[in-house]
Amino acid sequence: MRSTMMRYPLTIAHVLERASRYFSGVEVVSLLPDKSLHRTDFGRLTARARALAQGLLSAGLKRGDRVGTLMWNHYAHFEAYLGVPAAGGVLHPLNVRLHHTDLQCIVNHAEDRFLIVDSSLLSRFDEIKSSVNPERVFVVPLGDASVPAGYENYEDLLAQGAHTFGGYPEIDEDQASGMCYTSGTTGRPRGVVYSHRSTIIHTYDVALALGIRPTDVGLPVVPMFHAFAWAWPYIAALVGAKSVFAGPHTDPESLLELCRKEGVTFASGVPTVWLRVLEAVQANRGRAWFKPGMRLLVAGSAVPEAMLRAYDALGVEVIHSWGMTEVTSCGTMAILKPYFHGLPEEERYRMRAKQGYPLGFVEARVADEAGNPVNPDGKTVGELQVRGPYVTGAYFKMAPDAEKFTSDGWLRSGDVATVDRERFIKITDRSKDLIKSGGEWISSVDLENAIMAHPAVAEAAVIAVPHPQWDERPLAFVVPKQGATVTADEIRQFIADKFAKWWLPDDYVFIDAIPRTSTGKFSKLTLRERYRDYFTKRAKHVPS
């Protein structure tokens, strides 16, 4: 028996039109590269997105053509998020922080036919210009910037489309709408292609989990080139929430001013961003930076329990999430179940510091090497594996391989995890970041979170370093808070009662900043390369 329901495709054009029809007066605020503030609303932004769609079609865009964007977070990038897929194209945000060789490789591998580039990022495009071959390059003149000779003006493209818009082409919901490449920290970047259907379902799932409403004001600090900004642009358009974009200005002072002046109620970004913001707030007490009840969605690496407590004291709820480019972005969230509120405070924080349980349409399992689910005791480790309607089943122009996909169709995340009886998942480490010392495993994440709980520590990273006797030993890198001092002995004593003696780092290196990847995470790969001979050269004794 078949249902009587209409066949109605889930497409991004619907989201565009919904924002235009019902939320035309809702603000979109952008802090541009020159620090000027640009204000528009959904009425004008969606009209420009339609004009962009028609302009691209008039330029010869065919269904499935890739449109690369080399842009910061701002209104014009938002227009591309809506207009490119509505025209039948495939939006391909490019990571502006990648090395030029990786950027060039990705543009060529994706076969980007058109590029849209910020005027402030032309110097980055110049680095790859001779090695890529897009058919046309459109430059967005931000603020008072002009478009140099030899480039086409994005505003001219929109002006052409605004006068000739003839409606959206027919689009199947399974048609490609966007693509992103993985960061490539463990190998060459891989392309993930999203469909209209997968994007809409993911948008709905994340919005529902977070409870986003039209009264919300969202600040996505996560770059729009990183896993599609964790769905925020599509959530904002679907729900009708005000958006605030920080452009390239992710320093604590800029973010705090935007939060205060624009009344931000929701923000998202990696822990390193919010740890720096927290340090700035603590150094400048006495000012109301955040609205009461503000929420932070934090993912990309583990959130220290100390960070949860510190933001709670400021009236800000931190929601811990796990995701991947391959999962469109968010796959789990640590949102407490109603009966958890009767638990002791320590237990509630312990649960919130985990990555949580899967979103509505995601299946997750923690499996052993044979592919069997591990015992949900919160102790037995295995690999986190997922599947669902917005989980990729392959990589662009690559055959599925056993390294990334199981024989029964699950995506292998590469994250080592446990799962408890409440089905809360805890990432204990990336498989490449686990430390194997004397045949036993040590979690770098647990050590980092314990060290960052010290009141004088701003950030910490722990890596495995080869050791002549024990195979590998943990080496800790510590960034003290501004104006604070702390010694290795003080940190060692602070965490000593939390771990077995052999887990404790053999040494502590104090540095001004921990190197970061192009997406803002700690770059442990960089640290491992720089310090791989640390214990060999020092021939340091390791306590048993």
TORMI-842144 format. One record per residue (C-alpha): residue number from 1; x, y, z. Coordinates in steps of 0.02 Angstrom, whole numbers. Each point is the difference from the previous one (the first is absolute). Layout:
<rs>
@i:NUM, X:X, Y:Y, Z:Z
...
</rs>
This chain:
<rs>
@i:1, X:0, Y:0, Z:0
@i:2, X:69, Y:171, Z:-46
@i:3, X:-30, Y:159, Z:98
@i:4, X:-109, Y:143, Z:-59
@i:5, X:134, Y:130, Z:36
@i:6, X:61, Y:119, Z:-136
@i:7, X:171, Y:-28, Z:-76
@i:8, X:86, Y:162, Z:48
@i:9, X:189, Y:15, Z:-27
@i:10, X:106, Y:60, Z:145
@i:11, X:104, Y:135, Z:-83
@i:12, X:95, Y:155, Z:52
@i:13, X:-105, Y:107, Z:-116
@i:14, X:-143, Y:-32, Z:121
@i:15, X:105, Y:67, Z:145
@i:16, X:46, Y:154, Z:-102
@i:17, X:-182, Y:38, Z:-41
@i:18, X:-57, Y:-32, Z:179
@i:19, X:125, Y:127, Z:67
@i:20, X:-57, Y:125, Z:-131
@i:21, X:-186, Y:-24, Z:29
@i:22, X:-10, Y:-11, Z:189
@i:23, X:157, Y:81, Z:71
@i:24, X:41, Y:143, Z:-119
@i:25, X:30, Y:124, Z:142
@i:26, X:121, Y:-110, Z:98
@i:27, X:175, Y:74, Z:10
@i:28, X:163, Y:-68, Z:-69
@i:29, X:151, Y:90, Z:73
@i:30, X:178, Y:-19, Z:-66
@i:31, X:164, Y:65, Z:71
@i:32, X:101, Y:25, Z:-158
@i:33, X:189, Y:-20, Z:-19
@i:34, X:26, Y:190, Z:18
@i:35, X:-98, Y:-6, Z:165
@i:36, X:-149, Y:92, Z:-73
@i:37, X:-172, Y:-69, Z:44
@i:38, X:-117, Y:-50, Z:-142
@i:39, X:-186, Y:-19, Z:36
@i:40, X:-132, Y:-76, Z:-110
@i:41, X:-154, Y:-110, Z:23
@i:42, X:-72, Y:-159, Z:-72
@i:43, X:-108, Y:97, Z:-122
@i:44, X:150, Y:78, Z:-86
@i:45, X:116, Y:-148, Z:24
@i:46, X:-119, Y:-126, Z:-77
@i:47, X:-34, Y:116, Z:-146
@i:48, X:187, Y:6, Z:-31
@i:49, X:11, Y:-189, Z:19
@i:50, X:-132, Y:-20, Z:-137
@i:51, X:97, Y:124, Z:-107
@i:52, X:158, Y:-101, Z:28
@i:53, X:-90, Y:-159, Z:-52
@i:54, X:-61, Y:80, Z:-161
@i:55, X:166, Y:85, Z:-32
@i:56, X:90, Y:-167, Z:9
@i:57, X:-129, Y:-83, Z:-113
@i:58, X:22, Y:140, Z:-126
@i:59, X:189, Y:-26, Z:12
@i:60, X:-28, Y:-179, Z:-56
@i:61, X:-10, Y:-94, Z:165
@i:62, X:-56, Y:-179, Z:-29
@i:63, X:-74, Y:-119, Z:126
@i:64, X:139, Y:-69, Z:109
@i:65, X:129, Y:134, Z:-44
@i:66, X:109, Y:43, Z:148
@i:67, X:9, Y:180, Z:60
@i:68, X:148, Y:28, Z:116
@i:69, X:-4, Y:138, Z:130
@i:70, X:157, Y:75, Z:76
@i:71, X:-89, Y:107, Z:130
@i:72, X:-13, Y:45, Z:183
@i:73, X:-161, Y:-10, Z:101
@i:74, X:-114, Y:140, Z:-59
@i:75, X:-158, Y:45, Z:-95
@i:76, X:67, Y:-37, Z:-175
@i:77, X:55, Y:-174, Z:51
@i:78, X:-175, Y:-26, Z:71
@i:79, X:-70, Y:50, Z:-169
@i:80, X:108, Y:-133, Z:-82
@i:81, X:-60, Y:-131, Z:125
@i:82, X:-178, Y:30, Z:-62
@i:83, X:22, Y:55, Z:-180
@i:84, X:125, Y:-126, Z:-68
@i:85, X:-97, Y:-159, Z:46
@i:86, X:-166, Y:82, Z:-46
@i:87, X:71, Y:20, Z:-177
@i:88, X:44, Y:-185, Z:-6
@i:89, X:184, Y:32, Z:34
@i:90, X:110, Y:-77, Z:134
@i:91, X:66, Y:121, Z:130
@i:92, X:182, Y:-36, Z:42
@i:93, X:68, Y:108, Z:143
@i:94, X:190, Y:4, Z:-4
@i:95, X:104, Y:2, Z:158
@i:96, X:89, Y:168, Z:-7
@i:97, X:130, Y:-57, Z:128
@i:98, X:67, Y:-148, Z:-97
@i:99, X:174, Y:-1, Z:-74
@i:100, X:-9, Y:58, Z:-181
@i:101, X:52, Y:-172, Z:-65
@i:102, X:-148, Y:-82, Z:89
@i:103, X:-117, Y:137, Z:-58
@i:104, X:56, Y:-19, Z:-179
@i:105, X:-19, Y:-190, Z:10
@i:106, X:-177, Y:14, Z:68
@i:107, X:-60, Y:126, Z:-130
@i:108, X:66, Y:-110, Z:-139
@i:109, X:-65, Y:-163, Z:74
@i:110, X:-173, Y:74, Z:24
@i:111, X:6, Y:73, Z:-176
@i:112, X:-71, Y:166, Z:59
@i:113, X:-73, Y:84, Z:-153
@i:114, X:-31, Y:170, Z:80
@i:115, X:82, Y:85, Z:149
@i:116, X:-68, Y:137, Z:113
@i:117, X:141, Y:88, Z:94
@i:118, X:1, Y:134, Z:135
@i:119, X:93, Y:157, Z:-51
@i:120, X:100, Y:-19, Z:162
@i:121, X:53, Y:-176, Z:-51
@i:122, X:65, Y:36, Z:-175
@i:123, X:178, Y:-19, Z:62
@i:124, X:-43, Y:-179, Z:49
@i:125, X:-75, Y:-32, Z:-170
@i:126, X:155, Y:73, Z:-83
@i:127, X:102, Y:-139, Z:83
@i:128, X:-95, Y:-133, Z:-99
@i:129, X:-56, Y:101, Z:-151
@i:130, X:127, Y:-74, Z:-121
@i:131, X:-38, Y:-179, Z:55
@i:132, X:-190, Y:-3, Z:-11
@i:133, X:-116, Y:26, Z:-146
@i:134, X:-173, Y:63, Z:49
@i:135, X:-103, Y:64, Z:-145
@i:136, X:-45, Y:163, Z:88
@i:137, X:51, Y:86, Z:162
@i:138, X:-118, Y:122, Z:84
@i:139, X:67, Y:117, Z:134
@i:140, X:-109, Y:64, Z:144
@i:141, X:46, Y:182, Z:35
@i:142, X:-19, Y:9, Z:188
@i:143, X:-16, Y:168, Z:85
@i:144, X:87, Y:134, Z:-103
@i:145, X:106, Y:-124, Z:-98
@i:146, X:2, Y:2, Z:-190
@i:147, X:20, Y:-144, Z:-123
@i:148, X:171, Y:-2, Z:-85
@i:149, X:15, Y:-8, Z:-188
@i:150, X:-5, Y:-176, Z:-67
@i:151, X:-137, Y:-58, Z:117
@i:152, X:-189, Y:3, Z:-15
@i:153, X:-105, Y:95, Z:127
@i:154, X:-117, Y:-107, Z:106
@i:155, X:-121, Y:147, Z:10
@i:156, X:-12, Y:6, Z:-191
@i:157, X:-43, Y:-186, Z:-1
@i:158, X:-142, Y:33, Z:123
@i:159, X:-61, Y:153, Z:-96
@i:160, X:-17, Y:-106, Z:-156
@i:161, X:-93, Y:-137, Z:92
@i:162, X:-117, Y:119, Z:91
@i:163, X:-78, Y:57, Z:-165
@i:164, X:-18, Y:-171, Z:-79
@i:165, X:-53, Y:-119, Z:140
@i:166, X:-113, Y:-130, Z:-77
@i:167, X:-25, Y:-121, Z:145
@i:168, X:101, Y:-144, Z:68
@i:169, X:44, Y:-151, Z:-105
@i:170, X:-80, Y:-164, Z:49
@i:171, X:111, Y:-85, Z:128
@i:172, X:-7, Y:-176, Z:67
@i:173, X:28, Y:-11, Z:188
@i:174, X:138, Y:-129, Z:-25
@i:175, X:95, Y:118, Z:-114
@i:176, X:166, Y:69, Z:66
@i:177, X:-17, Y:168, Z:89
@i:178, X:171, Y:25, Z:78
@i:179, X:169, Y:-76, Z:33
@i:180, X:140, Y:18, Z:127
@i:181, X:172, Y:-77, Z:13
@i:182, X:69, Y:-75, Z:159
@i:183, X:142, Y:94, Z:81
@i:184, X:128, Y:-126, Z:-58
@i:185, X:93, Y:-6, Z:167
@i:186, X:27, Y:-188, Z:-17
@i:187, X:18, Y:-11, Z:-189
@i:188, X:-58, Y:87, Z:-157
@i:189, X:-167, Y:92, Z:13
@i:190, X:-153, Y:-99, Z:-55
@i:191, X:-156, Y:75, Z:-77
@i:192, X:-171, Y:-27, Z:78
@i:193, X:-153, Y:40, Z:-107
@i:194, X:-164, Y:47, Z:86
@i:195, X:-173, Y:-12, Z:-77
@i:196, X:-147, Y:119, Z:20
@i:197, X:-90, Y:-136, Z:99
@i:198, X:147, Y:-37, Z:116
@i:199, X:27, Y:186, Z:32
@i:200, X:-183, Y:33, Z:43
@i:201, X:-13, Y:-151, Z:116
@i:202, X:163, Y:48, Z:87
@i:203, X:-59, Y:181, Z:17
@i:204, X:-163, Y:-56, Z:78
@i:205, X:87, Y:-122, Z:116
@i:206, X:125, Y:127, Z:68
@i:207, X:-130, Y:139, Z:16
@i:208, X:-116, Y:-116, Z:95
@i:209, X:136, Y:-61, Z:118
@i:210, X:55, Y:178, Z:39
@i:211, X:-176, Y:71, Z:11
@i:212, X:39, Y:146, Z:-117
@i:213, X:-146, Y:124, Z:-13
@i:214, X:-34, Y:161, Z:-97
@i:215, X:44, Y:96, Z:158
@i:216, X:178, Y:-67, Z:-3
@i:217, X:151, Y:98, Z:-59
@i:218, X:136, Y:-114, Z:-66
@i:219, X:188, Y:30, Z:-15
@i:220, X:85, Y:-141, Z:-96
@i:221, X:184, Y:20, Z:41
@i:222, X:32, Y:-165, Z:-87
@i:223, X:55, Y:49, Z:-176
@i:224, X:-126, Y:-20, Z:-141
@i:225, X:133, Y:-100, Z:-91
@i:226, X:7, Y:-128, Z:143
@i:227, X:-138, Y:-133, Z:-13
@i:228, X:-124, Y:131, Z:-62
@i:229, X:10, Y:103, Z:159
@i:230, X:-83, Y:-142, Z:96
@i:231, X:-165, Y:34, Z:-90
@i:232, X:-26, Y:176, Z:70
@i:233, X:-37, Y:93, Z:-164
@i:234, X:-136, Y:-124, Z:-47
@i:235, X:-68, Y:-6, Z:179
@i:236, X:-11, Y:189, Z:4
@i:237, X:-93, Y:7, Z:-166
@i:238, X:-117, Y:-143, Z:44
@i:239, X:-43, Y:62, Z:175
@i:240, X:14, Y:188, Z:-29
@i:241, X:137, Y:39, Z:125
@i:242, X:112, Y:153, Z:-7
@i:243, X:178, Y:-36, Z:-57
@i:244, X:159, Y:88, Z:55
@i:245, X:159, Y:-37, Z:-99
@i:246, X:173, Y:45, Z:64
@i:247, X:93, Y:-10, Z:-166
@i:248, X:185, Y:-34, Z:34
@i:249, X:-11, Y:80, Z:173
@i:250, X:-3, Y:-146, Z:122
@i:251, X:104, Y:83, Z:134
@i:252, X:-84, Y:6, Z:172
@i:253, X:-25, Y:188, Z:0
@i:254, X:-94, Y:1, Z:-166
@i:255, X:-108, Y:-149, Z:47
@i:256, X:-44, Y:70, Z:170
@i:257, X:-49, Y:169, Z:-74
@i:258, X:-113, Y:-87, Z:-127
@i:259, X:-79, Y:-106, Z:137
@i:260, X:-35, Y:153, Z:106
@i:261, X:-57, Y:123, Z:-133
@i:262, X:-102, Y:-120, Z:-108
@i:263, X:-80, Y:-98, Z:143
@i:264, X:70, Y:-169, Z:-53
@i:265, X:-95, Y:-147, Z:78
@i:266, X:88, Y:-143, Z:-91
@i:267, X:177, Y:-22, Z:-65
@i:268, X:105, Y:-143, Z:-68
@i:269, X:184, Y:-38, Z:-18
@i:270, X:146, Y:-110, Z:50
@i:271, X:57, Y:-5, Z:184
@i:272, X:161, Y:98, Z:-32
@i:273, X:-102, Y:153, Z:-52
@i:274, X:-111, Y:-4, Z:154
@i:275, X:145, Y:-33, Z:118
@i:276, X:81, Y:161, Z:-60
@i:277, X:-165, Y:92, Z:18
@i:278, X:-20, Y:-69, Z:176
@i:279, X:174, Y:60, Z:48
@i:280, X:-42, Y:175, Z:-66
@i:281, X:-163, Y:5, Z:99
@i:282, X:86, Y:-55, Z:159
@i:283, X:132, Y:135, Z:-24
@i:284, X:-134, Y:133, Z:-24
@i:285, X:-132, Y:-40, Z:129
@i:286, X:-141, Y:119, Z:39
@i:287, X:-78, Y:15, Z:-173
@i:288, X:-152, Y:-95, Z:-61
@i:289, X:67, Y:-77, Z:-160
@i:290, X:-130, Y:-137, Z:-21
@i:291, X:-188, Y:-6, Z:4
@i:292, X:-68, Y:-113, Z:138
@i:293, X:-36, Y:-173, Z:-66
@i:294, X:120, Y:13, Z:-147
@i:295, X:53, Y:-167, Z:-76
@i:296, X:166, Y:-49, Z:-76
@i:297, X:12, Y:-149, Z:-118
@i:298, X:179, Y:-62, Z:14
@i:299, X:79, Y:-140, Z:-102
@i:300, X:159, Y:-43, Z:-93
@i:301, X:92, Y:-65, Z:154
@i:302, X:-45, Y:-48, Z:177
@i:303, X:-70, Y:134, Z:116
@i:304, X:88, Y:8, Z:169
@i:305, X:-118, Y:-18, Z:148
@i:306, X:79, Y:157, Z:73
@i:307, X:-62, Y:97, Z:-151
@i:308, X:-179, Y:-62, Z:28
@i:309, X:6, Y:59, Z:180
@i:310, X:77, Y:169, Z:-41
@i:311, X:-132, Y:41, Z:-130
@i:312, X:-139, Y:-60, Z:114
@i:313, X:61, Y:128, Z:126
@i:314, X:-25, Y:133, Z:-136
@i:315, X:-177, Y:-61, Z:-38
@i:316, X:52, Y:-80, Z:-165
@i:317, X:-42, Y:-181, Z:-40
@i:318, X:132, Y:-96, Z:-98
@i:319, X:-70, Y:-141, Z:-107
@i:320, X:132, Y:-128, Z:-45
@i:321, X:-14, Y:-79, Z:-172
@i:322, X:94, Y:-120, Z:-112
@i:323, X:2, Y:1, Z:-188
@i:324, X:100, Y:-14, Z:-159
@i:325, X:-2, Y:71, Z:-175
@i:326, X:-59, Y:-174, Z:-49
@i:327, X:-152, Y:19, Z:115
@i:328, X:-47, Y:170, Z:-76
@i:329, X:59, Y:70, Z:167
@i:330, X:-88, Y:-47, Z:163
@i:331, X:-36, Y:-183, Z:37
@i:332, X:-23, Y:-2, Z:190
@i:333, X:-38, Y:123, Z:141
@i:334, X:19, Y:-14, Z:188
@i:335, X:-171, Y:63, Z:52
@i:336, X:-53, Y:-64, Z:171
@i:337, X:-154, Y:-109, Z:9
@i:338, X:-138, Y:61, Z:120
@i:339, X:37, Y:-126, Z:137
@i:340, X:185, Y:47, Z:0
@i:341, X:-40, Y:160, Z:94
@i:342, X:-21, Y:-100, Z:159
@i:343, X:178, Y:-62, Z:-10
@i:344, X:140, Y:74, Z:107
@i:345, X:83, Y:152, Z:-78
@i:346, X:164, Y:-92, Z:-31
@i:347, X:-91, Y:-135, Z:-98
@i:348, X:-95, Y:127, Z:-106
@i:349, X:162, Y:86, Z:-49
@i:350, X:79, Y:-169, Z:-38
@i:351, X:-142, Y:-39, Z:-120
@i:352, X:4, Y:173, Z:-82
@i:353, X:187, Y:-18, Z:-32
@i:354, X:-37, Y:-152, Z:-109
@i:355, X:-48, Y:19, Z:-183
@i:356, X:-178, Y:-58, Z:36
@i:357, X:-121, Y:-107, Z:-99
@i:358, X:-42, Y:1, Z:-186
@i:359, X:-116, Y:127, Z:-80
@i:360, X:-169, Y:-56, Z:-61
@i:361, X:43, Y:-87, Z:-163
@i:362, X:176, Y:-59, Z:40
@i:363, X:44, Y:-176, Z:54
@i:364, X:162, Y:-21, Z:98
@i:365, X:95, Y:-147, Z:70
@i:366, X:166, Y:-24, Z:88
@i:367, X:76, Y:-157, Z:-76
@i:368, X:150, Y:-110, Z:33
@i:369, X:125, Y:-53, Z:-133
@i:370, X:-117, Y:-139, Z:-57
@i:371, X:-143, Y:123, Z:-25
@i:372, X:-99, Y:-58, Z:153
@i:373, X:-80, Y:132, Z:113
@i:374, X:96, Y:17, Z:163
@i:375, X:-79, Y:-20, Z:170
@i:376, X:-90, Y:164, Z:47
@i:377, X:90, Y:14, Z:166
@i:378, X:84, Y:168, Z:-28
@i:379, X:170, Y:-84, Z:11
@i:380, X:26, Y:-118, Z:-147
@i:381, X:74, Y:93, Z:-147
@i:382, X:-31, Y:-22, Z:-185
@i:383, X:-17, Y:101, Z:-159
@i:384, X:-147, Y:118, Z:-20
@i:385, X:-95, Y:-45, Z:-160
@i:386, X:-154, Y:87, Z:-70
@i:387, X:-128, Y:-10, Z:-139
@i:388, X:-153, Y:100, Z:-49
@i:389, X:-82, Y:112, Z:-132
@i:390, X:133, Y:136, Z:17
@i:391, X:152, Y:-113, Z:21
@i:392, X:107, Y:-21, Z:-156
@i:393, X:13, Y:-174, Z:-76
@i:394, X:150, Y:42, Z:-109
@i:395, X:122, Y:139, Z:-46
@i:396, X:-5, Y:102, Z:-159
@i:397, X:86, Y:-90, Z:-144
@i:398, X:64, Y:-135, Z:119
@i:399, X:-55, Y:-181, Z:21
@i:400, X:-55, Y:-49, Z:177
@i:401, X:141, Y:-81, Z:96
@i:402, X:10, Y:-107, Z:157
@i:403, X:100, Y:134, Z:91
@i:404, X:-150, Y:118, Z:1
@i:405, X:-153, Y:-112, Z:-21
@i:406, X:-50, Y:-167, Z:76
@i:407, X:-60, Y:-146, Z:-105
@i:408, X:-178, Y:25, Z:67
@i:409, X:-7, Y:184, Z:-49
@i:410, X:53, Y:101, Z:152
@i:411, X:117, Y:150, Z:-7
@i:412, X:156, Y:-27, Z:105
@i:413, X:33, Y:162, Z:93
@i:414, X:178, Y:-40, Z:58
@i:415, X:-52, Y:57, Z:175
@i:416, X:29, Y:-116, Z:148
@i:417, X:-149, Y:6, Z:116
@i:418, X:-101, Y:-81, Z:139
@i:419, X:-189, Y:-7, Z:19
@i:420, X:-93, Y:-11, Z:165
@i:421, X:-168, Y:-77, Z:46
@i:422, X:-86, Y:166, Z:-39
@i:423, X:79, Y:-12, Z:-174
@i:424, X:105, Y:155, Z:30
@i:425, X:156, Y:-9, Z:-107
@i:426, X:168, Y:60, Z:66
@i:427, X:143, Y:27, Z:-122
@i:428, X:156, Y:-57, Z:91
@i:429, X:115, Y:49, Z:-143
@i:430, X:31, Y:1, Z:-184
@i:431, X:78, Y:-167, Z:-44
@i:432, X:157, Y:92, Z:-59
@i:433, X:11, Y:98, Z:164
@i:434, X:-7, Y:-145, Z:123
@i:435, X:162, Y:-28, Z:96
@i:436, X:62, Y:-179, Z:15
@i:437, X:122, Y:-12, Z:144
@i:438, X:71, Y:-167, Z:53
@i:439, X:-140, Y:-90, Z:-92
@i:440, X:-138, Y:101, Z:89
@i:441, X:-109, Y:138, Z:-72
@i:442, X:-6, Y:178, Z:68
@i:443, X:-132, Y:128, Z:-52
@i:444, X:74, Y:168, Z:-48
@i:445, X:-173, Y:79, Z:11
@i:446, X:-25, Y:-48, Z:183
@i:447, X:171, Y:70, Z:44
@i:448, X:-33, Y:163, Z:-94
@i:449, X:-167, Y:28, Z:86
@i:450, X:75, Y:-30, Z:171
@i:451, X:145, Y:120, Z:-32
@i:452, X:-117, Y:135, Z:-67
@i:453, X:-100, Y:-8, Z:162
@i:454, X:149, Y:84, Z:87
@i:455, X:-48, Y:182, Z:32
@i:456, X:163, Y:66, Z:-74
@i:457, X:-10, Y:-99, Z:-162
@i:458, X:-80, Y:70, Z:-158
@i:459, X:31, Y:-145, Z:-119
@i:460, X:87, Y:-168, Z:1
@i:461, X:41, Y:-135, Z:-127
@i:462, X:75, Y:-171, Z:32
@i:463, X:87, Y:-106, Z:-132
@i:464, X:85, Y:-168, Z:-15
@i:465, X:189, Y:14, Z:-19
@i:466, X:111, Y:-151, Z:-41
@i:467, X:95, Y:-64, Z:151
@i:468, X:151, Y:-118, Z:0
@i:469, X:-69, Y:-107, Z:143
@i:470, X:-189, Y:16, Z:0
@i:471, X:-41, Y:15, Z:-187
@i:472, X:-92, Y:165, Z:29
@i:473, X:-23, Y:120, Z:144
@i:474, X:-116, Y:150, Z:22
@i:475, X:74, Y:174, Z:-18
@i:476, X:-110, Y:147, Z:52
@i:477, X:-1, Y:176, Z:-74
@i:478, X:-71, Y:137, Z:110
@i:479, X:-52, Y:179, Z:-38
@i:480, X:-19, Y:99, Z:164
@i:481, X:-138, Y:128, Z:16
@i:482, X:51, Y:179, Z:-30
@i:483, X:88, Y:68, Z:154
@i:484, X:2, Y:-170, Z:87
@i:485, X:148, Y:-109, Z:44
@i:486, X:1, Y:-187, Z:28
@i:487, X:135, Y:-133, Z:12
@i:488, X:11, Y:-178, Z:-60
@i:489, X:2, Y:-62, Z:180
@i:490, X:-159, Y:95, Z:40
@i:491, X:-91, Y:-76, Z:-148
@i:492, X:69, Y:-173, Z:39
@i:493, X:-65, Y:12, Z:178
@i:494, X:-167, Y:71, Z:-59
@i:495, X:-39, Y:-151, Z:-110
@i:496, X:94, Y:-135, Z:97
@i:497, X:-153, Y:-69, Z:91
@i:498, X:-101, Y:-14, Z:-160
@i:499, X:106, Y:-128, Z:-93
@i:500, X:111, Y:-150, Z:26
@i:501, X:181, Y:53, Z:23
@i:502, X:55, Y:-70, Z:-168
@i:503, X:-132, Y:106, Z:-90
@i:504, X:77, Y:165, Z:57
@i:505, X:98, Y:99, Z:-131
@i:506, X:187, Y:-21, Z:12
@i:507, X:29, Y:185, Z:-29
@i:508, X:-87, Y:166, Z:-28
@i:509, X:49, Y:125, Z:-134
@i:510, X:-62, Y:178, Z:28
@i:511, X:-38, Y:93, Z:-161
@i:512, X:-86, Y:162, Z:-51
@i:513, X:-125, Y:-83, Z:-117
@i:514, X:-45, Y:-174, Z:-59
@i:515, X:9, Y:-18, Z:-190
@i:516, X:-168, Y:-19, Z:-83
@i:517, X:-71, Y:-83, Z:-155
@i:518, X:-90, Y:97, Z:-137
@i:519, X:-164, Y:-28, Z:94
@i:520, X:63, Y:63, Z:168
@i:521, X:32, Y:-166, Z:87
@i:522, X:164, Y:-40, Z:88
@i:523, X:125, Y:-63, Z:-128
@i:524, X:75, Y:-149, Z:91
@i:525, X:79, Y:-54, Z:-163
@i:526, X:107, Y:157, Z:2
@i:527, X:50, Y:-30, Z:181
@i:528, X:43, Y:-183, Z:-33
@i:529, X:112, Y:50, Z:-145
@i:530, X:90, Y:135, Z:99
@i:531, X:26, Y:-104, Z:158
@i:532, X:17, Y:-179, Z:-65
@i:533, X:179, Y:-12, Z:67
@i:534, X:-36, Y:83, Z:168
@i:535, X:21, Y:-152, Z:112
@i:536, X:134, Y:-83, Z:-107
@i:537, X:112, Y:153, Z:12
@i:538, X:-28, Y:26, Z:184
@i:539, X:8, Y:-187, Z:42
@i:540, X:-125, Y:41, Z:135
@i:541, X:-38, Y:-128, Z:136
@i:542, X:-182, Y:-53, Z:6
@i:543, X:-74, Y:-50, Z:168
@i:544, X:-78, Y:-172, Z:6
</rs>
